[in-house]
């Protein structure tokens, strides 16, 4: 998988993997059907859906009879299931697909941009990457092409720049479509805290917004910076580096992800737990899978059972299937 997709492009079908959203409801499963519960663990929406996503901007995508719609932040259907795929709301719009074409709807379920693209990503900084005839460009919120499709790949805008692929190399375009950083990298990620991960030959480093290498390529894999720390893999072990490229948390984990909600997911001996910014376990490795903390809760898996824990590691929703 290209790093651009790994870092930036949202898979519309992978809705169940999103973390808890801004509403005080979270998706839960009972006997194979999904509903929503409050932070106390009390059911608000009875389990009735085939799949359910986290909330984003007071809407959450749900699947019923193989079609996707949305519930509002009270847990009631706000947009009837009618789409083949449905993404999260971002900047007031959500990417949805009917058949093989993608467009964008508003929170009332009305099309703002009719289905016409081969693929579409979420809006970020008033731009959304869209694919037409094998190439990627960008539209504004009226659906107007503001950057013509010309790139083999394109990521979402972050801090005024978007990673784009030209001639099998990655650079960065500004919001007008002009190349601000010339294509020179084998892979590239979005900017976060003024730094972006780039791959040159077989190793990863970080550049600033002028395209200058700030951290020389030396790592096997990396993640984005959050609060001055980024996960990085060296000699098959993961730790966390600071903005100088030095390890603030020594490589010791089998896997590690960026910080979210004050903690980071790490894997040790095939189990997932959470560490604080010093690398100390806040929740010991015990889960078969785990998602980021948001709004004080995180979705975890024990075997095939899905539950939620608070920041103390206590279950708010016991694992169920």
Phi, psi and omega in degrees: 000133177296144180298329180301316178290319181301318184273325199238319189274128183271128176279114186297332183280346186266045186290329184294346184269005181279154182274172183301135187265192189291332177288155181275040175231150177220147183287135179228156181240136177223119180054040174082002178243147185256141172217201181226142178236158174276175183294343177280349183094005180273133179295134177249318177242119183301141178300117183211351186259153177285334177202157181208138181258173175283164179281145171213122181054047172067019175221147175223135181283137178225150181246131179219124182053045174071007177245150182255138172221202182219144169256156176271182187282005169263356179092006181263151178299124178253330179226117184300144177300122183205354186254152176283328176217151181211128179261175179287154174288139179212124182056036174088358182226155177229138176280130178226158180233140169235120186065232182257008184243143182246145174216196183226139178242162174264177183296346175274354180091005179272142178290127170262325175231113184297151178300120182203355185253151178289333177199158180209146177250171180292155174287140174210127181056042175065021177224146174229133176285133179225153182247130177223125176051049174076358180240154181254139172220199183222143176244161169265187186283355172268354183093000180286135175289115179259342172224114185299145177300118184207354185253145177290329174214155177207134177261175179286155177288141173211127182055039173082003182226150177228134176290133180222151179255126178227120178059039177071008175236154182254138171222201182225134177257149173271181187291349175269351182097355179284140178289113179272330176230118187298146177300122182203357185251151179284328175210163183203149178241179182282162175282141175211125183055042174070013178228147177229139178282134177224149180248131176233118187061253186243005184229160184251144172217198181224143176245161172266184185286352173269356181090006181277137176291120178261325175234115184298145177301122182202351186255150180286325176208157177213166172235183185282154175284134173220124181054039174081006180230143177224138175292142180212142181250132179221126181053045173072005178240145182257142171217201179229129179258156172266183186287356173267352182093001178270148181287119172272331173234115187300148178300121184204353186255155175285332177203154180205144180236166181299157178291146176204131180065026176089353179224164180233144177281132176223154180242136178215127180053043175069014177237146182259140173216195183226138177243158172270186186289350175267355182090003179277138180293122171271328175224118185297150178300122183203354186254149176282337174202159182201148177248173182293154170284138171207133184058030173083003179230154176222139176279134179227160177235138172237106191065235177259009182266140182252129177222182177226139176239155173269184186290349174268358181085008180272141181288127170267327175228115180295145182305128179223170176224000000 
